[in-house]
Amino acid sequence: VSASVTTNGAGSYTGTMTLTGPFQQLRNMLCEGAFVKQVDGGEEGWTYDDTVWGLLLTEVAAYASTDDAAPEYTVLILPTVCEETDDGVHYDIDWEAIDWDSVQSEEMRFENVYTAHAYELQHDATSHWDECGCGDVQNKEAHKYGEWKVKKEATETAVGEKEHTCTVCGYKETAEIAKLTKPGTPGTGDNSNPALWFALLAVSAAGAVGTGMYSKRRRSSRAK
């Protein structure tokens, strides 16, 4: 047997529990007493009421005194007592707490409280997310950075520094800018050999001198 109430905000809501089944079976069950409690469905953010109500079937007095009328019944909603034993939890009607003047108008009441999540933006070196004080985490993702901005210019003697900022959480990441290369200095990957260049220059110079001397000899021989 179950019943449910759908809510759409703070307030009081009324639901009707309908018991359906073979009459004799329901009569026997309710004459002995049945108990109703809320089921904790695990809905996030809700507290649940642990109140237990007792249901007891009784004949309506007006019909009970009439021999030729079919009996009519009503279900009384009664307070209960709870007893914990080694066998588990047992419920019983709390006969001493019953107000017999109002018992036929009694209703089952359950109070629930909903607490909405309060998320705050959190981050670490790789990502950001929304986190509630209860520990729930939503929307976790990697940082989304904007353009790099130079914080310190690099020179020939010192490295520089740049940073970019996550556009969602504001986390800043910095990186190093390499030193500047001196003008004329071979860059990385230049496999030239300075000694070889000097040797080639020396050979070229020797060749130039030799050519000059050869030319001079030829002019001298013509003069003779």
C-alpha positions as CSV (number, residue, x, y, z in Angstrom):
1,V,0.0,0.0,0.0
2,S,1.5,3.3,-0.9
3,A,0.5,7.0,-1.5
4,S,2.4,10.0,-2.7
5,V,2.2,13.8,-2.6
6,T,3.8,16.0,-5.2
7,T,4.9,19.5,-4.1
8,N,6.0,22.5,-6.0
9,G,7.2,24.8,-3.2
10,A,6.9,25.5,0.5
11,G,3.5,24.9,2.1
12,S,1.0,22.3,3.2
13,Y,-0.1,19.6,0.7
14,T,-2.9,17.1,1.1
15,G,-2.8,13.6,-0.3
16,T,-5.3,10.7,-0.1
17,M,-4.3,7.2,0.7
18,T,-6.5,4.7,-1.0
19,L,-6.6,1.1,0.2
20,T,-7.7,-1.3,-2.5
21,G,-8.1,-5.1,-2.2
22,P,-10.4,-7.9,-1.2
23,F,-12.7,-6.6,1.5
24,Q,-12.2,-9.5,3.9
25,Q,-8.4,-9.2,3.5
26,L,-8.4,-5.5,4.2
27,R,-10.9,-5.9,7.0
28,N,-8.8,-8.4,8.8
29,M,-5.6,-6.4,8.3
30,L,-7.1,-3.1,9.5
31,C,-9.0,-4.6,12.4
32,E,-5.7,-5.8,13.8
33,G,-4.1,-2.4,13.1
34,A,-1.8,-1.3,10.3
35,F,1.0,1.3,10.4
36,V,2.0,4.0,8.0
37,K,5.4,5.7,7.8
38,Q,7.3,7.7,5.2
39,V,9.7,6.0,2.9
40,D,13.1,7.6,2.6
41,G,13.5,7.7,-1.2
42,G,17.0,9.2,-0.9
43,E,15.9,12.4,-2.7
44,E,18.8,14.8,-2.5
45,G,18.3,17.8,-0.1
46,W,15.3,16.4,1.7
47,T,14.8,15.5,5.4
48,Y,12.3,12.8,6.2
49,D,9.8,12.6,9.0
50,D,10.1,9.4,11.1
51,T,6.5,9.7,12.5
52,V,4.5,6.5,12.4
53,W,0.7,6.5,12.4
54,G,-1.6,3.6,13.3
55,L,-4.7,2.7,11.2
56,L,-7.6,0.9,12.9
57,L,-10.8,-0.2,11.2
58,T,-14.1,0.3,13.1
59,E,-17.8,0.2,12.4
60,V,-19.7,3.4,12.1
61,A,-21.9,3.6,15.2
62,A,-25.1,4.6,13.3
63,Y,-24.9,1.5,11.1
64,A,-23.8,-0.9,13.8
65,S,-27.1,-0.4,15.7
66,T,-29.2,-1.2,12.7
67,D,-29.8,-4.9,12.1
68,D,-31.0,-4.8,8.5
69,A,-28.3,-2.4,7.2
70,A,-25.0,-3.4,5.9
71,P,-22.2,-2.3,8.2
72,E,-20.2,0.7,7.2
73,Y,-16.7,1.1,8.4
74,T,-14.3,4.0,8.9
75,V,-10.5,4.0,9.5
76,L,-9.2,5.8,12.5
77,I,-5.8,7.4,12.4
78,L,-4.2,6.9,15.8
79,P,-0.9,7.8,17.5
80,T,1.6,5.0,18.0
81,V,4.5,4.0,20.3
82,C,7.7,2.5,19.1
83,E,9.7,-0.1,20.9
84,E,13.2,-1.3,19.9
85,T,14.0,-4.9,20.8
86,D,16.6,-7.5,19.8
87,D,14.1,-8.6,17.1
88,G,13.9,-5.1,15.5
89,V,11.5,-2.2,15.8
90,H,7.9,-2.8,16.8
91,Y,5.0,-0.4,16.7
92,D,1.8,-0.4,18.7
93,I,-1.3,1.9,19.1
94,D,-0.7,4.4,21.9
95,W,-4.1,4.0,23.5
96,E,-3.4,6.5,26.3
97,A,-2.6,9.3,23.8
98,I,-5.9,9.0,21.8
99,D,-8.2,12.0,21.9
100,W,-11.5,10.2,21.3
101,D,-13.4,13.4,20.7
102,S,-11.4,14.3,17.6
103,V,-10.1,10.9,16.5
104,Q,-12.4,10.5,13.5
105,S,-11.2,13.8,12.0
106,E,-7.5,13.1,12.6
107,E,-5.1,13.2,9.7
108,M,-1.7,11.7,9.1
109,R,0.9,14.5,9.0
110,F,4.4,14.4,7.9
111,E,6.8,17.3,7.8
112,N,9.7,17.5,5.3
113,V,12.3,20.2,4.8
114,Y,14.2,20.8,1.6
115,T,17.6,22.5,1.7
116,A,18.9,23.7,-1.6
117,H,22.5,23.3,-2.5
118,A,24.8,26.4,-2.1
119,Y,27.6,26.0,-4.6
120,E,30.8,27.9,-4.6
121,L,33.4,27.9,-7.4
122,Q,36.5,26.0,-6.6
123,H,39.7,25.3,-8.6
124,D,43.1,23.6,-8.6
125,A,46.0,23.8,-11.0
126,T,44.2,21.9,-13.8
127,S,40.5,22.4,-13.5
128,H,37.5,24.2,-11.8
129,W,34.1,23.1,-10.5
130,D,31.1,24.1,-8.4
131,E,31.1,22.5,-4.9
132,C,28.4,22.6,-2.2
133,G,29.2,22.5,1.6
134,C,27.7,19.0,1.6
135,G,30.4,17.8,-0.7
136,D,28.4,17.6,-3.9
137,V,30.5,18.6,-7.0
138,Q,29.1,19.7,-10.3
139,N,30.4,21.1,-13.7
140,K,34.0,20.1,-13.3
141,E,36.1,21.0,-16.4
142,A,39.6,22.0,-17.4
143,H,40.6,25.6,-17.3
144,K,39.7,27.9,-20.2
145,Y,42.6,30.3,-20.7
146,G,42.7,33.6,-22.4
147,E,45.7,35.1,-24.3
148,W,49.2,35.0,-22.9
149,K,50.4,38.4,-21.4
150,V,54.0,39.2,-20.8
151,K,54.8,40.1,-17.1
152,K,58.5,40.4,-17.5
153,E,60.4,40.9,-20.7
154,A,63.3,38.5,-21.5
155,T,66.8,39.8,-22.0
156,E,70.1,38.4,-23.2
157,T,71.0,37.6,-19.6
158,A,67.7,36.8,-17.9
159,V,64.6,34.8,-18.8
160,G,61.2,36.5,-18.9
161,E,57.8,35.5,-17.6
162,K,54.3,35.4,-19.1
163,E,50.9,34.4,-17.7
164,H,47.3,33.7,-18.9
165,T,44.1,33.6,-16.9
166,C,41.2,31.2,-16.8
167,T,38.1,33.1,-18.1
168,V,35.8,31.1,-15.7
169,C,37.5,31.0,-12.3
170,G,40.3,33.5,-12.6
171,Y,43.1,30.9,-12.0
172,K,46.5,32.2,-13.4
173,E,49.1,30.1,-15.0
174,T,52.7,31.4,-15.5
175,A,55.4,30.3,-17.9
176,E,59.0,31.2,-18.6
177,I,60.1,33.1,-21.7
178,A,63.6,32.1,-23.0
179,K,66.5,34.5,-23.0
180,L,67.1,36.6,-26.1
181,T,69.8,35.5,-28.5
182,K,72.7,37.9,-29.2
183,P,72.9,39.3,-32.7
184,G,75.2,37.2,-34.9
185,T,75.3,34.3,-32.5
186,P,74.5,31.0,-34.3
187,G,71.1,29.8,-33.3
188,T,70.2,26.4,-32.0
189,G,71.0,23.7,-34.6
190,D,73.8,25.6,-36.4
191,N,76.5,22.9,-36.8
192,S,79.1,25.2,-38.4
193,N,82.7,24.8,-37.2
194,P,84.5,28.1,-36.6
195,A,87.9,26.5,-36.9
196,L,87.0,25.4,-40.4
197,W,85.9,28.9,-41.4
198,F,89.2,30.3,-40.2
199,A,91.0,27.7,-42.2
200,L,89.1,28.5,-45.3
201,L,89.7,32.2,-44.9
202,A,93.4,31.5,-44.5
203,V,93.4,29.4,-47.7
204,S,91.6,32.2,-49.5
205,A,94.1,34.8,-48.3
206,A,97.0,32.6,-49.4
207,G,95.4,32.2,-52.7
208,A,95.1,35.9,-53.2
209,V,98.7,36.5,-52.3
210,G,99.8,33.8,-54.6
211,T,97.8,35.2,-57.5
212,G,99.3,38.6,-56.9
213,M,102.9,37.3,-57.0
214,Y,102.2,35.3,-60.2
215,S,100.8,38.3,-61.9
216,K,103.8,40.4,-60.9
217,R,106.2,37.8,-62.3
218,R,104.4,37.9,-65.7
219,R,104.6,41.6,-65.9
220,S,108.4,41.6,-65.1
221,S,109.1,39.0,-67.8
222,R,107.4,41.2,-70.4
223,A,109.5,44.2,-69.5
224,K,112.6,42.2,-70.3
